[in-house]
C-alpha cells in the first residue's frame, strides 16, 4: 500500500462491522480507515446504492460493477458477487463477457453497459447520442441512478488503485466477532 495501513488493533470499532461485507472491504478498512467517519459514510452509501434495488435492480448494478471492475482489471473485485444480484439471476457466466456483451445480454443490458462505459471513460464521452441510446430502454430515474453507480465505482477504483490498497488485500484480513 502507498498509504500506511492500520494495524488490526487500530481499526476503529465503528468500521469493524463492515469487514464482513467482502474480502475487499477488509483492505479498504485497513488502508483508508484513518478517516473512519468518512469511510463509514462511504460504505453505507455504497451498500445502499450498489447492493440494493433502487431505480435499477441490484442485478443491473452488479453488471455495471463487474464491467468497471473488468475495466480496472481488478481480479479481487471480479471474484465476488452481490448476493441480492445473485438471487435475481446474476451469474459469473454472464459476467465473463461484460466488456464485450454477446447474446447472453438483452438489448437493454447492452445499452446500459455502453452508457456506463462512457461514464467510466470520461465526461466527453457522455453526449446527447449516448443519452438517446440509453433512453430507448430506461427512464430518467434509472439513467440517473446508472450514472451515480458508474461514477461511484469509477471514483472508487481510482482511489483504491491510486493508493494501492487493492494489492495488499490478503495481508490485512481479520475476523469480525
N, C-alpha and C positions, 0 to 999 in steps of 0.2 A: 504494500500500500504506500502511496505517496504521502498520506496523512497518517500520523501516528495512531494506531488503533487502540481502543480502550482495552484494558485487561478485563478478564471475566468479572472480577470482583468490583471493578469500577463502573460496570454497566448500571445506569440508574434503574431502580426498581420499576419506574414508570414505563420503561422500554422493554422489560423482560417479557411482558405478556405478548409482545409482537414476535418474539423469536419462534413461535410455533407456526407462524403463517407459512413460511417456506425456508429452505436452506439459505436462499439468497438474502433473506431478511437478517439472518444472524451476522453476516459480514457487514451488512449495511449498519446494523446497530453498533457493531464494534468500530467501524470506520467513520461513521457520521454521528455517533451518539454524544458527541461533546456539546451539541445543541439539542438536548432532549425534548424540549417543548416544541421546537420547530419540527424535529424528526417525527415525534408522535403525531403532530397535526398532519404532516405529510402522509404518514402511514394510514391514518384514519381516512383522509381524502382518497388515497389510493384504494383502500378497501371499498369505500362507498362508490367510487367512480368506476373502477376496473372490475371488481369481483362480483358486483350485484347487478341485477336487472335495473334498468332505468328507461330512458327513451329507447335505448338499444338493449337487446338481450345480452346476457353475460356471454353467451356463445359467440356473438358477433364481436364483442370486446376482446374475447380470447383470440380470435383470428387476428385482430389488429395487434394485440400484444405479441403474438407469435411472429407476425410479419416484422415488427420493429425489432424484436429480439434477433430474428434472422438477418435483418439488415445490419445490425451491430455485430453479427456473428457471435452472439453470446450463448455458448453451449449451456451454461448454467440456467439461463432464463428460458431456454428451449427445452429443458429437461423436466419441467413440471407443468401441470395443467390445473387451472382453476376448477375446483370441484363442482361449482354451480354450472359452469360451462360443460363439464363432462356429463353431468346429469341431464343436460339439454341435448346431448348428442355429439359434442365436440370430441374428436379423436385425433391421435397422432398421425394416422394415415392421411387425413385431410391436411394437417399442418405441414406435412413433409414437402408440399409443393406450394407453400404460401407465397413465395416470391414469384412464382410463375403459375398462377391458378389455372387448373385444367377443368375437365368436365365434372370433377367432383364438386366444383363450386357453382352455385347458381349465378345467373347474370347479376342479381342483386349483390351477392357477396363479391363478385369481381369488381363491380362498380365501387363498392365500399373500399376495397383494398387499393384500387387505383387512386382513389381520393386520398386515403390516409398516407399512401406512399408519397404523394405530392406534399402533404403537410410535413412529413418527415424530411423531405428534400429541401424545403425552404419556402418562404413566403412568395417568391417569384413564380413558383410552380402552381400555386393555387390561384386560378384565374376564373373568369366567367364560364369558360368551357368546362372546367373541372366541376363547377357548381351545377351547370346544366346537366352534365352526365350523371352525377350522383342524385340529382333531384328526380330523375325518372323512377327512382326506387325508394327514396327516403323523403320524409317530411323535414321541415325546418328544425324541429326539436332533435330529431335523430342526427341530422347533419351537424348541429351544434355540439351534441354530445360526442359524436365521432371526432370532431376537431379537438375537443378537450382531451379525449382519450389519447389521440395520436400526439398531441402537444405534450401531455404529461409524460408519456412513455419516452418520447424523443428527448425531452429535457432530462429525465431520469437517467437515460443511457449516457448522455453527455456528462452528467455529474459523476456517475459511478465509474465510467471508464476514464474520465479525466482525473479523478482522484485515485484510480487504480484499485478500487475496493473489490472489484469482481474477482480478480485473480487469486486472492488470498482467502476465499470463502471457507474452504475446508479447515483452515488453521484456527478459525475463531468460532467453531460450533460449541454450543452448550445446551444442556438440557434445562427445560423450564419445569419447575416443580408444580 
